[in-house]
Amino acid sequence: MAIGGNEYVPDLGVNPATAQMYDKHFTGSNGSLLKTRIAAAAKQVGINPGLLAASMLAEHRADSYTKRTGEVDGWDIGTDDYKESKADIERLVPAARALKPIRYAPATNENGRTIAEVPVFKAEDAVLASAVYLKYAEVKARRAMSEMGGSFDRLTAEHQFALTRYGVNAGQGAMKQRIMELLGTRRLHGQYVHDQKSKEFLQFDPGKRVHGLEQFNRHKPQRAATAHTAQAIHLSQKIFGISPAGAGDSLLFIR
């Protein structure tokens, strides 16, 4: 459905207040800087700026990305596992080679897992680091789809955005499992077999709301990714003037 004339609003069970909750961060001089940095980083890695904006702001406060000087902890911006995948990230996302972490420091995540080396970036590199991490998740989703005989480009923009965001939030292994479910695929004798019932990835039931805003829950990452997708599609149009691109048809498989 559409509101405000030409804006496309996907029907994902996300109320307008939640979809538009990040608009306020793009006002004033800091808002202008945030927009400029996101647009530049998104172009550098080749990803939708609205998706990058929604993913970044889901991780941490806007002021983490608008510092003129100083540093930003990778823990805060959601790039905590960057070091262990650094070589692969730089191979698949060339823009990552420009990132030079200041240092690495240990941290323990919300599941009690200790990460020995979480990167600390220069403040001006925080947005690019987030963009690289997000693009890496998209590349991994594309490759997983291809390995299973599917086509990432034939997914709707909603599915593309949600799977990419989910990969950042829940991890690559969980994302691959969800793709298998979406395609109705299972692993048999080292091969992917398409003999299962397809399971929708997007979660449409709204979560708990406080003051009109949906409250995201780490135990429901699919719903969070779905809601972040609605935000990304809105930001793509409202802030960056880009209509989200999706599949020209509804086919999931390469032909």
DRENDO-515464 format. One line per field, with one value per residue (C-alpha): residue number from 1; chain; x, y, z. Coordinates in nm, 4 decimals. Each point is the difference from the previous one (the first is absolute). Last residue first. Layout:
BEGIN
num = (NUM | ...);
chaine = (A | ...);
c1 = (X | ...);
c2 = (Y | ...);
c3 = (Z | ...);
***
This chain:
BEGIN
num = (255 | 254 | 253 | 252 | 251 | 250 | 249 | 248 | 247 | 246 | 245 | 244 | 243 | 242 | 241 | 240 | 239 | 238 | 237 | 236 | 235 | 234 | 233 | 232 | 231 | 230 | 229 | 228 | 227 | 226 | 225 | 224 | 223 | 222 | 221 | 220 | 219 | 218 | 217 | 216 | 215 | 214 | 213 | 212 | 211 | 210 | 209 | 208 | 207 | 206 | 205 | 204 | 203 | 202 | 201 | 200 | 199 | 198 | 197 | 196 | 195 | 194 | 193 | 192 | 191 | 190 | 189 | 188 | 187 | 186 | 185 | 184 | 183 | 182 | 181 | 180 | 179 | 178 | 177 | 176 | 175 | 174 | 173 | 172 | 171 | 170 | 169 | 168 | 167 | 166 | 165 | 164 | 163 | 162 | 161 | 160 | 159 | 158 | 157 | 156 | 155 | 154 | 153 | 152 | 151 | 150 | 149 | 148 | 147 | 146 | 145 | 144 | 143 | 142 | 141 | 140 | 139 | 138 | 137 | 136 | 135 | 134 | 133 | 132 | 131 | 130 | 129 | 128 | 127 | 126 | 125 | 124 | 123 | 122 | 121 | 120 | 119 | 118 | 117 | 116 | 115 | 114 | 113 | 112 | 111 | 110 | 109 | 108 | 107 | 106 | 105 | 104 | 103 | 102 | 101 | 100 | 99 | 98 | 97 | 96 | 95 | 94 | 93 | 92 | 91 | 90 | 89 | 88 | 87 | 86 | 85 | 84 | 83 | 82 | 81 | 80 | 79 | 78 | 77 | 76 | 75 | 74 | 73 | 72 | 71 | 70 | 69 | 68 | 67 | 66 | 65 | 64 | 63 | 62 | 61 | 60 | 59 | 58 | 57 | 56 | 55 | 54 | 53 | 52 | 51 | 50 | 49 | 48 | 47 | 46 | 45 | 44 | 43 | 42 | 41 | 40 | 39 | 38 | 37 | 36 | 35 | 34 | 33 | 32 | 31 | 30 | 29 | 28 | 27 | 26 | 25 | 24 | 23 | 22 | 21 | 20 | 19 | 18 | 17 | 16 | 15 | 14 | 13 | 12 | 11 | 10 | 9 | 8 | 7 | 6 | 5 | 4 | 3 | 2 | 1);
chaine = (A | A | A | A | A | A | A | A | A | A | A | A | A | A | A | A | A | A | A | A | A | A | A | A | A | A | A | A | A | A | A | A | A | A | A | A | A | A | A | A | A | A | A | A | A | A | A | A | A | A | A | A | A | A | A | A | A | A | A | A | A | A | A | A | A | A | A | A | A | A | A | A | A | A | A | A | A | A | A | A | A | A | A | A | A | A | A | A | A | A | A | A | A | A | A | A | A | A | A | A | A | A | A | A | A | A | A | A | A | A | A | A | A | A | A | A | A | A | A | A | A | A | A | A | A | A | A | A | A | A | A | A | A | A | A | A | A | A | A | A | A | A | A | A | A | A | A | A | A | A | A | A | A | A | A | A | A | A | A | A | A | A | A | A | A | A | A | A | A | A | A | A | A | A | A | A | A | A | A | A | A | A | A | A | A | A | A | A | A | A | A | A | A | A | A | A | A | A | A | A | A | A | A | A | A | A | A | A | A | A | A | A | A | A | A | A | A | A | A | A | A | A | A | A | A | A | A | A | A | A | A | A | A | A | A | A | A | A | A | A | A | A | A | A | A | A | A | A | A | A | A | A | A | A | A);
c1 = (1.6016 | 0.1297 | -0.2499 | -0.1919 | -0.2552 | -0.2128 | 0.0836 | 0.1825 | 0.1712 | 0.0576 | 0.1383 | -0.0862 | -0.0956 | 0.2838 | -0.0547 | 0.2572 | -0.2000 | -0.3628 | 0.0490 | 0.2829 | -0.1121 | -0.3435 | 0.1424 | 0.2514 | -0.2633 | -0.2189 | 0.3084 | 0.0813 | -0.3449 | 0.0655 | 0.3491 | -0.1449 | -0.2712 | 0.2629 | 0.2251 | -0.2618 | 0.2064 | 0.1945 | -0.3247 | -0.0878 | -0.2573 | -0.2426 | -0.0640 | -0.3454 | 0.0921 | 0.1174 | -0.0927 | 0.0340 | 0.0668 | -0.2053 | -0.0873 | 0.1362 | 0.3136 | 0.1894 | 0.1771 | -0.2896 | 0.0504 | 0.0196 | -0.1098 | 0.2935 | 0.1224 | 0.2610 | 0.3184 | 0.3309 | 0.2928 | 0.2624 | -0.1801 | -0.3278 | -0.0257 | -0.3538 | -0.1855 | -0.3487 | 0.1325 | -0.1053 | 0.1051 | 0.3456 | 0.0245 | -0.0856 | 0.2787 | 0.2480 | -0.0937 | 0.0511 | 0.3492 | 0.0880 | -0.0856 | -0.3156 | 0.0250 | 0.2258 | -0.1528 | -0.3490 | 0.0713 | 0.0872 | -0.2978 | -0.2341 | 0.1320 | -0.0164 | -0.3382 | -0.1567 | 0.1643 | -0.1804 | 0.2127 | 0.1010 | 0.3387 | 0.0842 | -0.0401 | -0.0315 | 0.1832 | 0.1046 | 0.3563 | -0.1417 | -0.2147 | 0.2958 | 0.2173 | -0.2503 | -0.0490 | 0.3778 | 0.0291 | -0.2787 | 0.1677 | 0.3280 | -0.1861 | -0.1233 | 0.3487 | 0.1449 | -0.2704 | 0.0503 | 0.3760 | -0.0680 | -0.2251 | 0.2525 | 0.2973 | -0.0211 | 0.0076 | 0.3250 | -0.0779 | 0.0260 | -0.0083 | -0.1204 | 0.2761 | -0.0602 | -0.3731 | -0.1384 | -0.3383 | -0.2435 | -0.3039 | -0.0152 | 0.3587 | 0.3218 | 0.2767 | 0.3734 | 0.1854 | 0.1481 | 0.1916 | -0.0198 | -0.1837 | 0.1213 | -0.2847 | 0.0966 | 0.0149 | -0.3682 | -0.0895 | 0.0960 | -0.3023 | 0.0453 | 0.3742 | 0.0086 | -0.2849 | 0.1735 | 0.3224 | -0.1842 | -0.2287 | 0.1464 | 0.0643 | -0.3511 | -0.1855 | -0.0872 | -0.1270 | -0.3263 | 0.0429 | 0.0602 | 0.2357 | 0.1975 | 0.0923 | 0.0102 | 0.2946 | 0.0878 | -0.0812 | -0.2929 | -0.2528 | -0.3119 | -0.0275 | -0.0053 | -0.2278 | -0.2767 | -0.0360 | 0.0738 | -0.0772 | -0.3468 | 0.1336 | 0.2627 | -0.2403 | -0.2587 | 0.2597 | 0.1629 | -0.3368 | -0.0870 | 0.3399 | -0.0570 | 0.3272 | 0.2968 | 0.3004 | 0.1156 | -0.3500 | -0.1301 | 0.3022 | -0.0597 | -0.3761 | 0.0487 | 0.2635 | -0.2060 | -0.3186 | 0.1777 | 0.1653 | -0.3370 | -0.1547 | 0.2850 | -0.0562 | -0.3740 | -0.2446 | 0.0698 | -0.0280 | -0.3684 | -0.0845 | 0.1028 | -0.3449 | -0.1717 | -0.0793 | -0.0789 | -0.2403 | -0.1563 | -0.0990 | 0.1861 | -0.2090 | 0.2064 | -0.2224 | 0.2703 | -0.0276 | 0.0839 | 0.0154 | -0.1653 | -0.2650 | 0.0453 | -0.1058 | 0.0248 | -0.1111);
c2 = (-2.0921 | 0.1090 | -0.0448 | 0.2369 | 0.1114 | 0.2988 | 0.2190 | 0.3262 | -0.0448 | 0.2957 | 0.3504 | 0.2451 | 0.3434 | 0.2377 | 0.3555 | -0.0322 | 0.1216 | -0.0840 | -0.2780 | -0.2064 | 0.0957 | -0.1588 | -0.3174 | -0.0277 | 0.0504 | -0.2727 | -0.2213 | 0.0709 | -0.1361 | -0.3233 | -0.0377 | 0.0450 | -0.2570 | -0.2444 | 0.0759 | -0.0981 | -0.0863 | 0.3247 | 0.1884 | 0.3252 | 0.2275 | 0.1488 | 0.3682 | 0.1414 | 0.1198 | -0.3535 | -0.2700 | -0.3770 | -0.1801 | 0.0129 | -0.3273 | 0.0037 | -0.2130 | -0.0205 | -0.3309 | -0.1964 | -0.3769 | -0.2068 | -0.3618 | -0.2347 | -0.1969 | 0.2259 | -0.1994 | 0.1711 | -0.2378 | -0.1325 | -0.3281 | 0.1813 | 0.3627 | 0.1350 | 0.2544 | 0.1493 | 0.3271 | 0.2114 | -0.2717 | -0.0253 | 0.3784 | -0.0055 | -0.2513 | 0.2152 | 0.3008 | -0.1973 | -0.0999 | 0.3519 | 0.1711 | 0.1131 | 0.3780 | 0.0500 | -0.2891 | 0.1179 | 0.3375 | -0.1695 | -0.2341 | 0.2912 | 0.2220 | -0.2674 | -0.1262 | 0.3459 | 0.0883 | -0.3024 | -0.3017 | -0.0611 | 0.1631 | -0.2529 | -0.2838 | -0.3588 | -0.3193 | -0.0740 | 0.1213 | 0.3146 | 0.0853 | -0.0531 | 0.2200 | 0.2821 | -0.0199 | 0.0092 | 0.3029 | 0.1732 | -0.0726 | 0.1396 | 0.3091 | 0.0565 | -0.0326 | 0.2320 | 0.2588 | -0.0112 | 0.0495 | 0.2814 | 0.1720 | -0.0299 | 0.1201 | 0.3679 | -0.0974 | -0.1938 | -0.3634 | -0.2319 | -0.3653 | -0.2807 | -0.2499 | -0.2758 | -0.0394 | -0.1615 | -0.1670 | 0.0724 | 0.0177 | 0.3804 | 0.0295 | 0.0026 | 0.2381 | -0.0058 | 0.2950 | 0.0584 | 0.3060 | 0.3022 | -0.2009 | 0.0699 | -0.0093 | 0.0724 | -0.3723 | -0.0248 | 0.1714 | -0.3264 | -0.1877 | -0.3716 | -0.0318 | 0.2636 | -0.1756 | -0.3375 | 0.1342 | 0.1835 | -0.2871 | -0.0495 | 0.3726 | 0.1182 | -0.2039 | 0.3098 | 0.2074 | 0.0949 | 0.3750 | -0.0028 | -0.2983 | 0.1550 | 0.2753 | 0.3463 | 0.2394 | 0.3657 | 0.2764 | 0.1312 | -0.2258 | -0.0511 | -0.3795 | -0.0696 | 0.3029 | -0.1928 | -0.2408 | -0.3683 | -0.3265 | 0.0703 | 0.3362 | -0.1720 | -0.2511 | 0.2646 | 0.2291 | -0.2827 | -0.1166 | 0.3549 | 0.0385 | -0.3033 | -0.1867 | 0.0239 | 0.0186 | 0.3523 | 0.1182 | -0.0995 | 0.1667 | 0.3301 | 0.0060 | -0.0885 | 0.2689 | 0.2685 | -0.0924 | 0.0019 | 0.3347 | 0.1524 | -0.1371 | 0.1416 | 0.3413 | -0.0006 | -0.2803 | -0.3588 | -0.1603 | 0.0878 | -0.2356 | -0.3015 | -0.0776 | 0.0018 | -0.3707 | -0.0210 | 0.2932 | -0.1208 | -0.3425 | -0.3106 | -0.3055 | -0.0656 | 0.1547 | 0.1770 | 0.3795 | 0.1417 | 0.3767 | 0.1635 | 0.2229 | 0.0219 | -0.3571 | -0.3122 | -0.3604);
c3 = (-1.4687 | 0.3368 | 0.2794 | 0.2228 | -0.2561 | 0.0972 | -0.2962 | -0.0573 | 0.3341 | 0.2267 | -0.0086 | 0.2726 | -0.1343 | 0.0803 | 0.1224 | 0.2799 | 0.2994 | -0.0810 | -0.2560 | 0.1452 | 0.3481 | -0.0541 | -0.1526 | 0.2840 | 0.2693 | -0.1488 | -0.0176 | 0.3635 | 0.0854 | -0.1886 | 0.1475 | 0.3503 | -0.0724 | -0.1182 | 0.2982 | 0.2596 | 0.3091 | -0.0420 | 0.0573 | -0.1690 | 0.1581 | -0.2532 | 0.0506 | 0.0806 | 0.3480 | 0.0748 | -0.2514 | 0.0327 | -0.3254 | -0.3155 | -0.1751 | -0.3562 | 0.0197 | -0.3292 | -0.0628 | -0.1454 | 0.0113 | -0.3197 | 0.0338 | -0.0420 | -0.3004 | -0.1534 | 0.0602 | 0.0692 | -0.0352 | 0.2413 | 0.0544 | 0.0704 | 0.1103 | 0.0082 | -0.2100 | 0.0062 | -0.1413 | 0.2980 | 0.2437 | -0.1553 | 0.0089 | 0.3713 | 0.0628 | -0.1917 | 0.2116 | 0.3208 | -0.1087 | -0.1140 | 0.3276 | 0.1796 | -0.0300 | -0.3012 | -0.1944 | 0.0992 | -0.1606 | -0.3269 | 0.0155 | 0.0703 | -0.2790 | -0.2691 | 0.1185 | -0.0048 | -0.3316 | -0.1460 | -0.0810 | -0.3594 | 0.0564 | 0.2712 | -0.2500 | 0.1163 | -0.0914 | 0.3574 | -0.0546 | -0.1626 | 0.2996 | 0.2331 | -0.2182 | -0.0043 | 0.3761 | 0.0540 | -0.2265 | 0.1953 | 0.3336 | -0.1334 | -0.1154 | 0.3552 | 0.1504 | -0.2648 | 0.0611 | 0.3758 | -0.0406 | -0.2469 | 0.2524 | 0.2821 | -0.2066 | 0.0994 | 0.3667 | -0.0377 | 0.0636 | 0.3011 | -0.0973 | 0.2300 | 0.0705 | 0.2538 | -0.0398 | 0.3137 | -0.0402 | 0.2830 | -0.2256 | 0.0237 | -0.1239 | 0.2005 | -0.1051 | -0.0686 | -0.1637 | -0.3451 | -0.1163 | -0.2300 | -0.2646 | -0.3550 | -0.2501 | -0.3619 | -0.0785 | 0.0874 | -0.3290 | -0.1761 | 0.1414 | -0.0760 | 0.0587 | 0.2745 | 0.1812 | -0.0328 | 0.1504 | 0.2787 | 0.1039 | 0.3503 | 0.0369 | -0.0907 | 0.2621 | 0.2104 | -0.2928 | 0.1706 | 0.0349 | 0.3758 | -0.0003 | -0.2849 | 0.2441 | -0.1543 | 0.0102 | 0.0316 | -0.2448 | -0.2037 | 0.1708 | -0.2117 | -0.0013 | 0.3736 | 0.0322 | -0.1768 | 0.2895 | -0.0445 | -0.1807 | -0.1401 | -0.1166 | -0.2110 | -0.1555 | -0.0834 | -0.1592 | -0.1986 | -0.1302 | -0.1015 | -0.1657 | -0.2284 | -0.0478 | -0.2334 | 0.2331 | -0.0884 | -0.0859 | 0.3435 | 0.1635 | -0.1824 | 0.0621 | 0.3661 | 0.0561 | -0.1707 | 0.1868 | 0.3352 | -0.0780 | -0.0914 | 0.3163 | 0.2056 | -0.1594 | 0.0636 | -0.0773 | -0.1015 | 0.3426 | 0.0264 | -0.2865 | 0.2100 | 0.1413 | -0.3401 | -0.0334 | 0.3707 | -0.0059 | -0.3258 | 0.1435 | -0.1124 | -0.0864 | -0.3111 | -0.2670 | -0.1991 | -0.0253 | -0.3425 | 0.0007 | -0.2996 | 0.1507 | 0.3754 | 0.0577 | -0.2094 | 0.0386);
***
